Amino acid sequence: MTADNSIGYRHTAEELEAMVAAITKSGDYRVLRKIKGMRSEKAPPNAETKLAIFLDVETTGLDHAKDEIIELAMVPFSYSADGVIYEVGEPFQRFNQPRGPISQEITRITGITDDMVAGHKIDTAEAEAFAKGAALIVAHNASFDRRFMERLVPSFALKPWACSQSQVDWAKEGFEGTRLSYLVAGAGFFYDSHRASNDCLAAIELLASTLPMGGGTAMGALLERARKPSWRIWAENSPFELKDTLKARGYRWNADGSPFPKAWYTEVDDDAKDAELTFLKNEIYQRDIELLVRKIDAYNRFSDRQ
């Protein structure tokens, strides 16, 4: 393999790798590698793998109740139980013409224009069939994508979901942000963005990479977190004067527009559930009280049904 430079000399792949090694070894430079194509690594004959779908939607806005999907991309990939990613399949990518014109702001963010989506409609049966065999749906900001997809294709509510943005401790691994472009660059890659399928391919490459601090793949870390249940606890009718105590402990206020109580709530791991309930009874309510507690797992996490 050879590559042209600006003066016409064709470098071999070995020469380019030697240059990269020398530049990196100096400690004064970092080299970003372009993500090219799709992984085609075969799993070992005795390896047990499952199929996942990385999914990304572009929409007319942020409100899943009224805004619409204008682009849907899904990329299938196989993975092992410990998070090794093997083959990546052909992307599914479709445009969808919304009821009204796409705003200039959305075009600026997504690169999608009215002309690009004109006459296009996502076939929901086709999308459902594409993801039928998937054991897991992954998205970067799954709380956004899942809500839109469940409205478009209700069967996606039956799938377990995971989030590559929130279910890997990127800060602990030394990354300064969780936007996909930041994470990919931090992992030493770059890619042609502005297309949902390219975002999916980049995210899969990110998940296949080795974490700098924890070791193992990012996919392995994501799976470990996604498999663990958590508990959402609602502090209904808690004393107003103790709201700062709840905020300091990490509680968030559930505003209007949710089917759940308008109250402070938190989400804790399985092994912290009893301690959190004890805290509320002793420090907040100062009495025994039955509180709304809901188990959260991959089947309802990131959904309005949580």
MIKOLRO-69785 format. One record per residue (C-alpha): residue number from 1; residue in three letters; x, y, z. Coordinates in steps of 0.2 Angstrom, whole numbers. Example, Ala and Ser with C-alpha at 12.3 -4.5 7.8 and 13.67 -1.06 7.14 Angstrom:
<recs>
<rec><seq>1</seq><type>ALA</type><x>62</x><y>-22</y><z>39</z></rec>
<rec><seq>2</seq><type>SER</type><x>68</x><y>-5</y><z>36</z></rec>
</recs>
This chain:
<recs>
<rec><seq>1</seq><type>MET</type><x>0</x><y>0</y><z>0</z></rec>
<rec><seq>2</seq><type>THR</type><x>6</x><y>17</y><z>-4</z></rec>
<rec><seq>3</seq><type>ALA</type><x>1</x><y>35</y><z>-1</z></rec>
<rec><seq>4</seq><type>ASP</type><x>4</x><y>51</y><z>-10</z></rec>
<rec><seq>5</seq><type>ASN</type><x>11</x><y>67</y><z>-2</z></rec>
<rec><seq>6</seq><type>SER</type><x>10</x><y>85</y><z>-8</z></rec>
<rec><seq>7</seq><type>ILE</type><x>26</x><y>83</y><z>-19</z></rec>
<rec><seq>8</seq><type>GLY</type><x>20</x><y>67</y><z>-28</z></rec>
<rec><seq>9</seq><type>TYR</type><x>31</x><y>55</y><z>-18</z></rec>
<rec><seq>10</seq><type>ARG</type><x>22</x><y>39</y><z>-14</z></rec>
<rec><seq>11</seq><type>HIS</type><x>25</x><y>32</y><z>4</z></rec>
<rec><seq>12</seq><type>THR</type><x>23</x><y>14</y><z>8</z></rec>
<rec><seq>13</seq><type>ALA</type><x>12</x><y>9</y><z>22</z></rec>
<rec><seq>14</seq><type>GLU</type><x>28</x><y>4</y><z>32</z></rec>
<rec><seq>15</seq><type>GLU</type><x>36</x><y>21</y><z>29</z></rec>
<rec><seq>16</seq><type>LEU</type><x>20</x><y>30</y><z>35</z></rec>
<rec><seq>17</seq><type>GLU</type><x>20</x><y>19</y><z>51</z></rec>
<rec><seq>18</seq><type>ALA</type><x>38</x><y>22</y><z>54</z></rec>
<rec><seq>19</seq><type>MET</type><x>34</x><y>41</y><z>53</z></rec>
<rec><seq>20</seq><type>VAL</type><x>20</x><y>39</y><z>65</z></rec>
<rec><seq>21</seq><type>ALA</type><x>30</x><y>30</y><z>77</z></rec>
<rec><seq>22</seq><type>ALA</type><x>44</x><y>43</y><z>77</z></rec>
<rec><seq>23</seq><type>ILE</type><x>32</x><y>57</y><z>79</z></rec>
<rec><seq>24</seq><type>THR</type><x>23</x><y>49</y><z>93</z></rec>
<rec><seq>25</seq><type>LYS</type><x>39</x><y>44</y><z>102</z></rec>
<rec><seq>26</seq><type>SER</type><x>45</x><y>62</y><z>102</z></rec>
<rec><seq>27</seq><type>GLY</type><x>31</x><y>66</y><z>115</z></rec>
<rec><seq>28</seq><type>ASP</type><x>28</x><y>83</y><z>106</z></rec>
<rec><seq>29</seq><type>TYR</type><x>15</x><y>77</y><z>94</z></rec>
<rec><seq>30</seq><type>ARG</type><x>-1</x><y>66</y><z>93</z></rec>
<rec><seq>31</seq><type>VAL</type><x>-7</x><y>58</y><z>77</z></rec>
<rec><seq>32</seq><type>LEU</type><x>-25</x><y>55</y><z>73</z></rec>
<rec><seq>33</seq><type>ARG</type><x>-29</x><y>40</y><z>62</z></rec>
<rec><seq>34</seq><type>LYS</type><x>-44</x><y>41</y><z>50</z></rec>
<rec><seq>35</seq><type>ILE</type><x>-57</x><y>28</y><z>53</z></rec>
<rec><seq>36</seq><type>LYS</type><x>-58</x><y>19</y><z>36</z></rec>
<rec><seq>37</seq><type>GLY</type><x>-72</x><y>7</y><z>32</z></rec>
<rec><seq>38</seq><type>MET</type><x>-79</x><y>-7</y><z>43</z></rec>
<rec><seq>39</seq><type>ARG</type><x>-71</x><y>-20</y><z>54</z></rec>
<rec><seq>40</seq><type>SER</type><x>-71</x><y>-37</y><z>46</z></rec>
<rec><seq>41</seq><type>GLU</type><x>-62</x><y>-47</y><z>60</z></rec>
<rec><seq>42</seq><type>LYS</type><x>-69</x><y>-64</y><z>62</z></rec>
<rec><seq>43</seq><type>ALA</type><x>-73</x><y>-71</y><z>79</z></rec>
<rec><seq>44</seq><type>PRO</type><x>-63</x><y>-86</y><z>84</z></rec>
<rec><seq>45</seq><type>PRO</type><x>-72</x><y>-103</y><z>80</z></rec>
<rec><seq>46</seq><type>ASN</type><x>-76</x><y>-106</y><z>98</z></rec>
<rec><seq>47</seq><type>ALA</type><x>-81</x><y>-89</y><z>103</z></rec>
<rec><seq>48</seq><type>GLU</type><x>-99</x><y>-85</y><z>107</z></rec>
<rec><seq>49</seq><type>THR</type><x>-105</x><y>-69</y><z>100</z></rec>
<rec><seq>50</seq><type>LYS</type><x>-120</x><y>-58</y><z>100</z></rec>
<rec><seq>51</seq><type>LEU</type><x>-127</x><y>-45</y><z>88</z></rec>
<rec><seq>52</seq><type>ALA</type><x>-129</x><y>-27</y><z>93</z></rec>
<rec><seq>53</seq><type>ILE</type><x>-135</x><y>-12</y><z>83</z></rec>
<rec><seq>54</seq><type>PHE</type><x>-127</x><y>5</y><z>85</z></rec>
<rec><seq>55</seq><type>LEU</type><x>-141</x><y>17</y><z>81</z></rec>
<rec><seq>56</seq><type>ASP</type><x>-141</x><y>36</y><z>78</z></rec>
<rec><seq>57</seq><type>VAL</type><x>-156</x><y>48</y><z>74</z></rec>
<rec><seq>58</seq><type>GLU</type><x>-156</x><y>66</y><z>67</z></rec>
<rec><seq>59</seq><type>THR</type><x>-172</x><y>75</y><z>71</z></rec>
<rec><seq>60</seq><type>THR</type><x>-181</x><y>92</y><z>69</z></rec>
<rec><seq>61</seq><type>GLY</type><x>-178</x><y>96</y><z>87</z></rec>
<rec><seq>62</seq><type>LEU</type><x>-176</x><y>90</y><z>105</z></rec>
<rec><seq>63</seq><type>ASP</type><x>-194</x><y>86</y><z>109</z></rec>
<rec><seq>64</seq><type>HIS</type><x>-198</x><y>68</y><z>106</z></rec>
<rec><seq>65</seq><type>ALA</type><x>-217</x><y>71</y><z>108</z></rec>
<rec><seq>66</seq><type>LYS</type><x>-218</x><y>83</y><z>94</z></rec>
<rec><seq>67</seq><type>ASP</type><x>-202</x><y>83</y><z>84</z></rec>
<rec><seq>68</seq><type>GLU</type><x>-198</x><y>71</y><z>70</z></rec>
<rec><seq>69</seq><type>ILE</type><x>-184</x><y>59</y><z>64</z></rec>
<rec><seq>70</seq><type>ILE</type><x>-176</x><y>66</y><z>48</z></rec>
<rec><seq>71</seq><type>GLU</type><x>-162</x><y>53</y><z>47</z></rec>
<rec><seq>72</seq><type>LEU</type><x>-160</x><y>35</y><z>54</z></rec>
<rec><seq>73</seq><type>ALA</type><x>-144</x><y>25</y><z>54</z></rec>
<rec><seq>74</seq><type>MET</type><x>-141</x><y>8</y><z>61</z></rec>
<rec><seq>75</seq><type>VAL</type><x>-125</x><y>-2</y><z>60</z></rec>
<rec><seq>76</seq><type>PRO</type><x>-124</x><y>-20</y><z>66</z></rec>
<rec><seq>77</seq><type>PHE</type><x>-109</x><y>-27</y><z>74</z></rec>
<rec><seq>78</seq><type>SER</type><x>-105</x><y>-44</y><z>83</z></rec>
<rec><seq>79</seq><type>TYR</type><x>-97</x><y>-44</y><z>100</z></rec>
<rec><seq>80</seq><type>SER</type><x>-92</x><y>-56</y><z>114</z></rec>
<rec><seq>81</seq><type>ALA</type><x>-98</x><y>-56</y><z>132</z></rec>
<rec><seq>82</seq><type>ASP</type><x>-82</x><y>-48</y><z>138</z></rec>
<rec><seq>83</seq><type>GLY</type><x>-84</x><y>-33</y><z>125</z></rec>
<rec><seq>84</seq><type>VAL</type><x>-72</x><y>-38</y><z>110</z></rec>
<rec><seq>85</seq><type>ILE</type><x>-80</x><y>-31</y><z>94</z></rec>
<rec><seq>86</seq><type>TYR</type><x>-78</x><y>-42</y><z>79</z></rec>
<rec><seq>87</seq><type>GLU</type><x>-87</x><y>-40</y><z>62</z></rec>
<rec><seq>88</seq><type>VAL</type><x>-96</x><y>-24</y><z>58</z></rec>
<rec><seq>89</seq><type>GLY</type><x>-110</x><y>-26</y><z>45</z></rec>
<rec><seq>90</seq><type>GLU</type><x>-118</x><y>-15</y><z>31</z></rec>
<rec><seq>91</seq><type>PRO</type><x>-126</x><y>1</y><z>38</z></rec>
<rec><seq>92</seq><type>PHE</type><x>-145</x><y>4</y><z>37</z></rec>
<rec><seq>93</seq><type>GLN</type><x>-148</x><y>23</y><z>33</z></rec>
<rec><seq>94</seq><type>ARG</type><x>-164</x><y>31</y><z>28</z></rec>
<rec><seq>95</seq><type>PHE</type><x>-170</x><y>49</y><z>27</z></rec>
<rec><seq>96</seq><type>ASN</type><x>-188</x><y>54</y><z>32</z></rec>
<rec><seq>97</seq><type>GLN</type><x>-197</x><y>70</y><z>26</z></rec>
<rec><seq>98</seq><type>PRO</type><x>-205</x><y>79</y><z>41</z></rec>
<rec><seq>99</seq><type>ARG</type><x>-222</x><y>87</y><z>41</z></rec>
<rec><seq>100</seq><type>GLY</type><x>-214</x><y>104</y><z>40</z></rec>
<rec><seq>101</seq><type>PRO</type><x>-198</x><y>112</y><z>33</z></rec>
<rec><seq>102</seq><type>ILE</type><x>-182</x><y>109</y><z>42</z></rec>
<rec><seq>103</seq><type>SER</type><x>-175</x><y>124</y><z>51</z></rec>
<rec><seq>104</seq><type>GLN</type><x>-159</x><y>133</y><z>47</z></rec>
<rec><seq>105</seq><type>GLU</type><x>-152</x><y>128</y><z>64</z></rec>
<rec><seq>106</seq><type>ILE</type><x>-156</x><y>110</y><z>62</z></rec>
<rec><seq>107</seq><type>THR</type><x>-148</x><y>110</y><z>45</z></rec>
<rec><seq>108</seq><type>ARG</type><x>-133</x><y>119</y><z>52</z></rec>
<rec><seq>109</seq><type>ILE</type><x>-131</x><y>105</y><z>66</z></rec>
<rec><seq>110</seq><type>THR</type><x>-135</x><y>90</y><z>55</z></rec>
<rec><seq>111</seq><type>GLY</type><x>-131</x><y>95</y><z>38</z></rec>
<rec><seq>112</seq><type>ILE</type><x>-148</x><y>89</y><z>32</z></rec>
<rec><seq>113</seq><type>THR</type><x>-158</x><y>100</y><z>20</z></rec>
<rec><seq>114</seq><type>ASP</type><x>-176</x><y>99</y><z>14</z></rec>
<rec><seq>115</seq><type>ASP</type><x>-170</x><y>93</y><z>-3</z></rec>
<rec><seq>116</seq><type>MET</type><x>-161</x><y>79</y><z>5</z></rec>
<rec><seq>117</seq><type>VAL</type><x>-176</x><y>72</y><z>13</z></rec>
<rec><seq>118</seq><type>ALA</type><x>-189</x><y>77</y><z>0</z></rec>
<rec><seq>119</seq><type>GLY</type><x>-200</x><y>62</y><z>-4</z></rec>
<rec><seq>120</seq><type>HIS</type><x>-192</x><y>50</y><z>8</z></rec>
<rec><seq>121</seq><type>LYS</type><x>-201</x><y>40</y><z>22</z></rec>
<rec><seq>122</seq><type>ILE</type><x>-194</x><y>28</y><z>34</z></rec>
<rec><seq>123</seq><type>ASP</type><x>-202</x><y>11</y><z>32</z></rec>
<rec><seq>124</seq><type>THR</type><x>-205</x><y>6</y><z>50</z></rec>
<rec><seq>125</seq><type>ALA</type><x>-207</x><y>-13</y><z>45</z></rec>
<rec><seq>126</seq><type>GLU</type><x>-190</x><y>-13</y><z>36</z></rec>
<rec><seq>127</seq><type>ALA</type><x>-182</x><y>-4</y><z>52</z></rec>
<rec><seq>128</seq><type>GLU</type><x>-190</x><y>-17</y><z>63</z></rec>
<rec><seq>129</seq><type>ALA</type><x>-184</x><y>-32</y><z>53</z></rec>
<rec><seq>130</seq><type>PHE</type><x>-166</x><y>-25</y><z>52</z></rec>
<rec><seq>131</seq><type>ALA</type><x>-165</x><y>-25</y><z>71</z></rec>
<rec><seq>132</seq><type>LYS</type><x>-175</x><y>-40</y><z>74</z></rec>
<rec><seq>133</seq><type>GLY</type><x>-160</x><y>-51</y><z>78</z></rec>
<rec><seq>134</seq><type>ALA</type><x>-151</x><y>-39</y><z>89</z></rec>
<rec><seq>135</seq><type>ALA</type><x>-148</x><y>-43</y><z>107</z></rec>
<rec><seq>136</seq><type>LEU</type><x>-143</x><y>-25</y><z>111</z></rec>
<rec><seq>137</seq><type>ILE</type><x>-146</x><y>-7</y><z>105</z></rec>
<rec><seq>138</seq><type>VAL</type><x>-132</x><y>5</y><z>108</z></rec>
<rec><seq>139</seq><type>ALA</type><x>-133</x><y>24</y><z>105</z></rec>
<rec><seq>140</seq><type>HIS</type><x>-123</x><y>39</y><z>110</z></rec>
<rec><seq>141</seq><type>ASN</type><x>-135</x><y>48</y><z>121</z></rec>
<rec><seq>142</seq><type>ALA</type><x>-148</x><y>34</y><z>122</z></rec>
<rec><seq>143</seq><type>SER</type><x>-160</x><y>44</y><z>132</z></rec>
<rec><seq>144</seq><type>PHE</type><x>-163</x><y>55</y><z>117</z></rec>
<rec><seq>145</seq><type>ASP</type><x>-162</x><y>41</y><z>103</z></rec>
<rec><seq>146</seq><type>ARG</type><x>-173</x><y>28</y><z>112</z></rec>
<rec><seq>147</seq><type>ARG</type><x>-188</x><y>40</y><z>115</z></rec>
<rec><seq>148</seq><type>PHE</type><x>-188</x><y>45</y><z>97</z></rec>
<rec><seq>149</seq><type>MET</type><x>-186</x><y>27</y><z>91</z></rec>
<rec><seq>150</seq><type>GLU</type><x>-200</x><y>20</y><z>102</z></rec>
<rec><seq>151</seq><type>ARG</type><x>-212</x><y>32</y><z>95</z></rec>
<rec><seq>152</seq><type>LEU</type><x>-207</x><y>28</y><z>77</z></rec>
<rec><seq>153</seq><type>VAL</type><x>-206</x><y>9</y><z>79</z></rec>
<rec><seq>154</seq><type>PRO</type><x>-214</x><y>3</y><z>95</z></rec>
<rec><seq>155</seq><type>SER</type><x>-205</x><y>-14</y><z>95</z></rec>
<rec><seq>156</seq><type>PHE</type><x>-189</x><y>-5</y><z>100</z></rec>
<rec><seq>157</seq><type>ALA</type><x>-196</x><y>-3</y><z>117</z></rec>
<rec><seq>158</seq><type>LEU</type><x>-194</x><y>-22</y><z>119</z></rec>
<rec><seq>159</seq><type>LYS</type><x>-175</x><y>-21</y><z>116</z></rec>
<rec><seq>160</seq><type>PRO</type><x>-162</x><y>-19</y><z>129</z></rec>
<rec><seq>161</seq><type>TRP</type><x>-153</x><y>-2</y><z>127</z></rec>
<rec><seq>162</seq><type>ALA</type><x>-136</x><y>4</y><z>132</z></rec>
<rec><seq>163</seq><type>CYS</type><x>-128</x><y>21</y><z>131</z></rec>
<rec><seq>164</seq><type>SER</type><x>-110</x><y>24</y><z>125</z></rec>
<rec><seq>165</seq><type>GLN</type><x>-110</x><y>42</y><z>132</z></rec>
<rec><seq>166</seq><type>SER</type><x>-116</x><y>39</y><z>150</z></rec>
<rec><seq>167</seq><type>GLN</type><x>-112</x><y>21</y><z>153</z></rec>
<rec><seq>168</seq><type>VAL</type><x>-93</x><y>22</y><z>151</z></rec>
<rec><seq>169</seq><type>ASP</type><x>-84</x><y>32</y><z>164</z></rec>
<rec><seq>170</seq><type>TRP</type><x>-75</x><y>43</y><z>151</z></rec>
<rec><seq>171</seq><type>ALA</type><x>-69</x><y>56</y><z>164</z></rec>
<rec><seq>172</seq><type>LYS</type><x>-60</x><y>42</y><z>174</z></rec>
<rec><seq>173</seq><type>GLU</type><x>-52</x><y>37</y><z>158</z></rec>
<rec><seq>174</seq><type>GLY</type><x>-44</x><y>54</y><z>156</z></rec>
<rec><seq>175</seq><type>PHE</type><x>-56</x><y>61</y><z>143</z></rec>
<rec><seq>176</seq><type>GLU</type><x>-62</x><y>79</y><z>145</z></rec>
<rec><seq>177</seq><type>GLY</type><x>-79</x><y>78</y><z>137</z></rec>
<rec><seq>178</seq><type>THR</type><x>-92</x><y>65</y><z>131</z></rec>
<rec><seq>179</seq><type>ARG</type><x>-97</x><y>72</y><z>114</z></rec>
<rec><seq>180</seq><type>LEU</type><x>-93</x><y>58</y><z>101</z></rec>
<rec><seq>181</seq><type>SER</type><x>-81</x><y>69</y><z>92</z></rec>
<rec><seq>182</seq><type>TYR</type><x>-71</x><y>73</y><z>107</z></rec>
<rec><seq>183</seq><type>LEU</type><x>-70</x><y>55</y><z>113</z></rec>
<rec><seq>184</seq><type>VAL</type><x>-65</x><y>49</y><z>96</z></rec>
<rec><seq>185</seq><type>ALA</type><x>-51</x><y>62</y><z>94</z></rec>
<rec><seq>186</seq><type>GLY</type><x>-46</x><y>58</y><z>112</z></rec>
<rec><seq>187</seq><type>ALA</type><x>-44</x><y>39</y><z>107</z></rec>
<rec><seq>188</seq><type>GLY</type><x>-33</x><y>44</y><z>92</z></rec>
<rec><seq>189</seq><type>PHE</type><x>-46</x><y>44</y><z>78</z></rec>
<rec><seq>190</seq><type>PHE</type><x>-55</x><y>56</y><z>66</z></rec>
<rec><seq>191</seq><type>TYR</type><x>-69</x><y>53</y><z>54</z></rec>
<rec><seq>192</seq><type>ASP</type><x>-80</x><y>61</y><z>41</z></rec>
<rec><seq>193</seq><type>SER</type><x>-95</x><y>67</y><z>52</z></rec>
<rec><seq>194</seq><type>HIS</type><x>-111</x><y>75</y><z>47</z></rec>
<rec><seq>195</seq><type>ARG</type><x>-119</x><y>58</y><z>43</z></rec>
<rec><seq>196</seq><type>ALA</type><x>-128</x><y>47</y><z>55</z></rec>
<rec><seq>197</seq><type>SER</type><x>-120</x><y>31</y><z>48</z></rec>
<rec><seq>198</seq><type>ASN</type><x>-103</x><y>38</y><z>50</z></rec>
<rec><seq>199</seq><type>ASP</type><x>-106</x><y>43</y><z>68</z></rec>
<rec><seq>200</seq><type>CYS</type><x>-112</x><y>25</y><z>71</z></rec>
<rec><seq>201</seq><type>LEU</type><x>-96</x><y>18</y><z>63</z></rec>
<rec><seq>202</seq><type>ALA</type><x>-85</x><y>30</y><z>73</z></rec>
<rec><seq>203</seq><type>ALA</type><x>-94</x><y>25</y><z>89</z></rec>
<rec><seq>204</seq><type>ILE</type><x>-91</x><y>7</y><z>86</z></rec>
<rec><seq>205</seq><type>GLU</type><x>-73</x><y>10</y><z>83</z></rec>
<rec><seq>206</seq><type>LEU</type><x>-72</x><y>20</y><z>99</z></rec>
<rec><seq>207</seq><type>LEU</type><x>-81</x><y>5</y><z>109</z></rec>
<rec><seq>208</seq><type>ALA</type><x>-68</x><y>-7</y><z>101</z></rec>
<rec><seq>209</seq><type>SER</type><x>-53</x><y>3</y><z>108</z></rec>
<rec><seq>210</seq><type>THR</type><x>-44</x><y>-1</y><z>124</z></rec>
<rec><seq>211</seq><type>LEU</type><x>-47</x><y>11</y><z>138</z></rec>
<rec><seq>212</seq><type>PRO</type><x>-31</x><y>20</y><z>144</z></rec>
<rec><seq>213</seq><type>MET</type><x>-33</x><y>18</y><z>162</z></rec>
<rec><seq>214</seq><type>GLY</type><x>-45</x><y>3</y><z>165</z></rec>
<rec><seq>215</seq><type>GLY</type><x>-38</x><y>-8</y><z>152</z></rec>
<rec><seq>216</seq><type>GLY</type><x>-51</x><y>-19</y><z>142</z></rec>
<rec><seq>217</seq><type>THR</type><x>-62</x><y>-12</y><z>129</z></rec>
<rec><seq>218</seq><type>ALA</type><x>-74</x><y>2</y><z>131</z></rec>
<rec><seq>219</seq><type>MET</type><x>-87</x><y>-10</y><z>125</z></rec>
<rec><seq>220</seq><type>GLY</type><x>-83</x><y>-21</y><z>139</z></rec>
<rec><seq>221</seq><type>ALA</type><x>-85</x><y>-7</y><z>152</z></rec>
<rec><seq>222</seq><type>LEU</type><x>-102</x><y>-2</y><z>144</z></rec>
<rec><seq>223</seq><type>LEU</type><x>-108</x><y>-20</y><z>145</z></rec>
<rec><seq>224</seq><type>GLU</type><x>-103</x><y>-21</y><z>163</z></rec>
<rec><seq>225</seq><type>ARG</type><x>-113</x><y>-6</y><z>167</z></rec>
<rec><seq>226</seq><type>ALA</type><x>-128</x><y>-9</y><z>156</z></rec>
<rec><seq>227</seq><type>ARG</type><x>-130</x><y>-27</y><z>164</z></rec>
<rec><seq>228</seq><type>LYS</type><x>-132</x><y>-20</y><z>182</z></rec>
<rec><seq>229</seq><type>PRO</type><x>-149</x><y>-14</y><z>188</z></rec>
<rec><seq>230</seq><type>SER</type><x>-151</x><y>2</y><z>197</z></rec>
<rec><seq>231</seq><type>TRP</type><x>-166</x><y>9</y><z>207</z></rec>
<rec><seq>232</seq><type>ARG</type><x>-175</x><y>26</y><z>205</z></rec>
<rec><seq>233</seq><type>ILE</type><x>-181</x><y>33</y><z>221</z></rec>
<rec><seq>234</seq><type>TRP</type><x>-194</x><y>47</y><z>222</z></rec>
<rec><seq>235</seq><type>ALA</type><x>-194</x><y>58</y><z>237</z></rec>
<rec><seq>236</seq><type>GLU</type><x>-212</x><y>63</y><z>235</z></rec>
<rec><seq>237</seq><type>ASN</type><x>-218</x><y>77</y><z>247</z></rec>
<rec><seq>238</seq><type>SER</type><x>-201</x><y>80</y><z>255</z></rec>
<rec><seq>239</seq><type>PRO</type><x>-200</x><y>95</y><z>266</z></rec>
<rec><seq>240</seq><type>PHE</type><x>-196</x><y>110</y><z>255</z></rec>
<rec><seq>241</seq><type>GLU</type><x>-183</x><y>117</y><z>268</z></rec>
<rec><seq>242</seq><type>LEU</type><x>-173</x><y>101</y><z>264</z></rec>
<rec><seq>243</seq><type>LYS</type><x>-172</x><y>103</y><z>245</z></rec>
<rec><seq>244</seq><type>ASP</type><x>-154</x><y>109</y><z>246</z></rec>
<rec><seq>245</seq><type>THR</type><x>-149</x><y>93</y><z>256</z></rec>
<rec><seq>246</seq><type>LEU</type><x>-157</x><y>83</y><z>242</z></rec>
<rec><seq>247</seq><type>LYS</type><x>-148</x><y>93</y><z>229</z></rec>
<rec><seq>248</seq><type>ALA</type><x>-132</x><y>91</y><z>237</z></rec>
<rec><seq>249</seq><type>ARG</type><x>-134</x><y>72</y><z>238</z></rec>
<rec><seq>250</seq><type>GLY</type><x>-137</x><y>72</y><z>219</z></rec>
<rec><seq>251</seq><type>TYR</type><x>-156</x><y>72</y><z>218</z></rec>
<rec><seq>252</seq><type>ARG</type><x>-164</x><y>80</y><z>203</z></rec>
<rec><seq>253</seq><type>TRP</type><x>-181</x><y>88</y><z>201</z></rec>
<rec><seq>254</seq><type>ASN</type><x>-193</x><y>80</y><z>189</z></rec>
<rec><seq>255</seq><type>ALA</type><x>-202</x><y>93</y><z>180</z></rec>
<rec><seq>256</seq><type>ASP</type><x>-218</x><y>93</y><z>171</z></rec>
<rec><seq>257</seq><type>GLY</type><x>-220</x><y>82</y><z>155</z></rec>
<rec><seq>258</seq><type>SER</type><x>-216</x><y>66</y><z>164</z></rec>
<rec><seq>259</seq><type>PRO</type><x>-228</x><y>52</y><z>169</z></rec>
<rec><seq>260</seq><type>PHE</type><x>-219</x><y>51</y><z>186</z></rec>
<rec><seq>261</seq><type>PRO</type><x>-221</x><y>62</y><z>201</z></rec>
<rec><seq>262</seq><type>LYS</type><x>-217</x><y>80</y><z>201</z></rec>
<rec><seq>263</seq><type>ALA</type><x>-204</x><y>77</y><z>215</z></rec>
<rec><seq>264</seq><type>TRP</type><x>-185</x><y>75</y><z>219</z></rec>
<rec><seq>265</seq><type>TYR</type><x>-178</x><y>59</y><z>213</z></rec>
<rec><seq>266</seq><type>THR</type><x>-161</x><y>50</y><z>212</z></rec>
<rec><seq>267</seq><type>GLU</type><x>-155</x><y>34</y><z>204</z></rec>
<rec><seq>268</seq><type>VAL</type><x>-143</x><y>22</y><z>214</z></rec>
<rec><seq>269</seq><type>ASP</type><x>-135</x><y>6</y><z>211</z></rec>
<rec><seq>270</seq><type>ASP</type><x>-142</x><y>-10</y><z>217</z></rec>
<rec><seq>271</seq><type>ASP</type><x>-131</x><y>-11</y><z>232</z></rec>
<rec><seq>272</seq><type>ALA</type><x>-134</x><y>6</y><z>238</z></rec>
<rec><seq>273</seq><type>LYS</type><x>-153</x><y>5</y><z>238</z></rec>
<rec><seq>274</seq><type>ASP</type><x>-156</x><y>1</y><z>256</z></rec>
<rec><seq>275</seq><type>ALA</type><x>-144</x><y>14</y><z>262</z></rec>
<rec><seq>276</seq><type>GLU</type><x>-153</x><y>27</y><z>252</z></rec>
<rec><seq>277</seq><type>LEU</type><x>-170</x><y>23</y><z>258</z></rec>
<rec><seq>278</seq><type>THR</type><x>-163</x><y>23</y><z>276</z></rec>
<rec><seq>279</seq><type>PHE</type><x>-156</x><y>41</y><z>273</z></rec>
<rec><seq>280</seq><type>LEU</type><x>-173</x><y>47</y><z>267</z></rec>
<rec><seq>281</seq><type>LYS</type><x>-182</x><y>40</y><z>281</z></rec>
<rec><seq>282</seq><type>ASN</type><x>-170</x><y>46</y><z>295</z></rec>
<rec><seq>283</seq><type>GLU</type><x>-164</x><y>62</y><z>288</z></rec>
<rec><seq>284</seq><type>ILE</type><x>-178</x><y>69</y><z>277</z></rec>
<rec><seq>285</seq><type>TYR</type><x>-194</x><y>62</y><z>283</z></rec>
<rec><seq>286</seq><type>GLN</type><x>-189</x><y>57</y><z>300</z></rec>
<rec><seq>287</seq><type>ARG</type><x>-202</x><y>43</y><z>300</z></rec>
<rec><seq>288</seq><type>ASP</type><x>-206</x><y>27</y><z>292</z></rec>
<rec><seq>289</seq><type>ILE</type><x>-213</x><y>30</y><z>275</z></rec>
<rec><seq>290</seq><type>GLU</type><x>-217</x><y>20</y><z>259</z></rec>
<rec><seq>291</seq><type>LEU</type><x>-208</x><y>28</y><z>244</z></rec>
<rec><seq>292</seq><type>LEU</type><x>-210</x><y>26</y><z>226</z></rec>
<rec><seq>293</seq><type>VAL</type><x>-196</x><y>14</y><z>220</z></rec>
<rec><seq>294</seq><type>ARG</type><x>-193</x><y>8</y><z>203</z></rec>
<rec><seq>295</seq><type>LYS</type><x>-181</x><y>-5</y><z>196</z></rec>
<rec><seq>296</seq><type>ILE</type><x>-171</x><y>1</y><z>181</z></rec>
<rec><seq>297</seq><type>ASP</type><x>-163</x><y>-11</y><z>169</z></rec>
<rec><seq>298</seq><type>ALA</type><x>-158</x><y>-11</y><z>151</z></rec>
<rec><seq>299</seq><type>TYR</type><x>-175</x><y>-14</y><z>145</z></rec>
<rec><seq>300</seq><type>ASN</type><x>-183</x><y>2</y><z>152</z></rec>
<rec><seq>301</seq><type>ARG</type><x>-168</x><y>13</y><z>155</z></rec>
<rec><seq>302</seq><type>PHE</type><x>-167</x><y>29</y><z>145</z></rec>
<rec><seq>303</seq><type>SER</type><x>-186</x><y>27</y><z>141</z></rec>
<rec><seq>304</seq><type>ASP</type><x>-201</x><y>37</y><z>147</z></rec>
<rec><seq>305</seq><type>ARG</type><x>-207</x><y>20</y><z>154</z></rec>
<rec><seq>306</seq><type>GLN</type><x>-193</x><y>21</y><z>168</z></rec>
</recs>
